[in-house]
Amino acid sequence: MTQKVTVNVPALRRLTTAHELRDATIRDYLAAAARAGIAVDRAALERQAVADCEVADAFRRAHPIAPRVTQTADDVRARKANMSQDLAEQGVSLVDASQVQRQSVDGWHTVPADERARLRNGRVARITSGAVPHTDPAVAFSTCECPHLAYALYRIKADFTASFFWKPRPGDEPNDFFGMSIEDKGRMMVRKVEDVCDLSTGRLGPWRVPK
């Protein structure tokens, strides 16, 4: 039987004084250290929090936020025209979002209906299990059982996604998905992912065997 749990989240309140900002920063630093399981010296942490607040305050004084300026329709059109010209010089064309229709690729975004696809997705999940949040993908996947294969899967998805949003320019890294129809992109993505799954068999065993 499922029990219903109600969680009351207090409303956010703007910090208006320097003392409130200092206390909130110390609280957040302590909470982050506790989540990471790191023992910290509270006095040293408080000094660091105060120093960080002072740096942030000095930056705000040196770089005040300009008041928001209301743009007219002519301003928006001029800004888009300038942006289009700058992008054209780099070999990139600006696409109007209203003219773009989103399409999904079954091989990546939906629950697969066939057994082979389920086995493939299961192996992908196993290869990438253990990843940690990090801005550097190489670091994020370094904790996986097969770090190099997890990173390879990340690159496949990154290339696949990038092929929908910008055109290749001279000097860019090769991207096999550029210039393909969405159907061909889906087929190539599945082929590339299965190639990575095949490379994992030496460590993880066959992936096409139903469990």
N, C-alpha and C positions, 0 to 999 in steps of 0.2 A: 504494500500500500504506500503510495506516494504522499509524503507530508509536505504541506505548503509552508514555506518559511518566508517571513517578511523581514526585509532588511531596511532599516531607516537610515538613510545617508544624510548627515547634516548639511545644510546649505553652505556653500562656500562664502566666506566673508573676506572682503578685501583687507589686506594688511596696511594699516595707515600710519604706523609709527616705526621708528628704527628698532625699538625694543621688540615689537611684535615680529618684525622681519628676522631679527637675530634669533629669537626663541624658536621660530618656525624652522629656520635653517638648521639649528642645532638638533631639533627634533627629527628632521628628515635625515640628517647625517647619521644620527644614532640608529634610526630605523633601517637605513641602508646597510650599516655595518652589522646589525643583528640578522638581517636577511641573508647576508653573505657568510655569517658565522665567524665574523672577525672580532676579536677582543680589542677594544680601543681604550685609550686613556681619555676619560671624559674631559679633563681640563685641556689637554692638547687638542681634542676635537673642537671644543668650544672656541679656543684661540684661532683655529683654522677657519671655523665658520665666521667668526667676526672679521678675520682678514679677508675672506672671500666677499663678504657683504661690503666691506670698504672698497674693494676693487670694483665691484659692480656699481657702487654708488659713484665712484670716480669716473667710470666709463659713461654713466648716464649724464653726469655733469659735462663731460667733454663732448658728448654726442647727443644733445637733446633731440627728442622726437619732434619732428615738425608737425604742426597741426594738419589734420586731414583736409585735403582740398577736394571739393566736389567737382567731378569732371563732367563736362558737357558731352553731348553726342559727338560734336566735332572733335573734341579732345581725344575721345576713344578712337575715332576713325583715324586721326593723325598718328596716334601711338601705334595702331595696328599697321598702318602704312610704313612707318619707320621700321618697325620690327620685321615686316615682310622683306623690306629692302636689305636689312642687315643679314637676315637668314639667307636670302637669295645669293648674296655675295659668298656665303659659305656652302652653297649648293643644296640648301634645305628649303623646302616650301612649307608655308604656313597653311594648315588645313582648318577650315571653319568647323567647329565642333558640331554645329547643327546639321552638317552634311555627312557626318560619320555615323554609321550604324554598327553598334556593337554586335559581335558574333562570338559564340563560344565554340570551343573545340572539344568534342566529346572525349578525346583521348586524354585530356588533362583535367577538365573541370567538372565532369559529371560522373555519377556512379556507373561503372561499366556493367554491361549486361552479360558479356561473354566471359567464360572461365579464364581464358588467357589474359585478358585485361585485368581481371581481379588478381591473378597471380603476379602479374607485372607490377601492379600498384602495391601489392603486399611486399614485394622485394624492394621497391623504392622506399617504402616506409621503414623497412629494416635497415637499409643502407644509410638513411638519413637520421635514424633514431640516435638520440644522445646529443644532438646539436644544441648549442647554447646561444642565447641572444648576443650578437656582437655586430658592429658595423662593418667589420672586415670578414667577408665570407670564409676566407681561409682559416681564420681563427674560430669562427662559429662552427665549422664542420670538423675542426681538429679533434674534437672529443667523440666523433662517431667511430663505429667499428671499422669502417672503411673510409677514412677521411678523403682520400683522393677521388674515390668514386662519388661520394656525396657532393664534393665540389664540382665534379664533372656534370652531375645532374643539375646543380644550380646554374652552371654556365649554359646548359641546354635550354633551360626555362628562360634565362635572361636573354639569350639570343632570340628565342622564339617570341618573347614579349616585345623586344626592341624592334623586331621586323615590322610591327604594326604602327610604330609611332614616328620613325624617321628613316630617311633614305641614307644609304651608305655614301660616305665621302672619301676622297683620296686620303690614304693613310690610316683609315679605320681598320680595326681588326676584321678578318673575314667573318661573314655571317651567312651560313648556307640557306637561311630562311628568306633572305631578301629576294624580292621579285616573284615569289611563289603565290599561287592562289591559296585561300584559307584551307581548302581540302588537302592540297599537297603539303602545306605546312604541317597539318595534323598528321599526315602519314609519315613525314620525315621525323617529326618529333617522337612518334611512337617507335620508329626504327632506331633512332639514336638512344632512346631510353632503354630499349631492349638490348642494344649492344652493351650498355653499361651493366645491365642485369647479368648478361653473359659473363662479363669480366669478374663478377662477384662470386661465381660458382666455386672458384678455387678456395675461397675462405668461408663462404656461407652455404655451399652446396647448391644443387640444382634448384632453380626457381620455378620451373614449369610443373613440378610435382605437387598435386593438391595435398594440402595438409589435413 
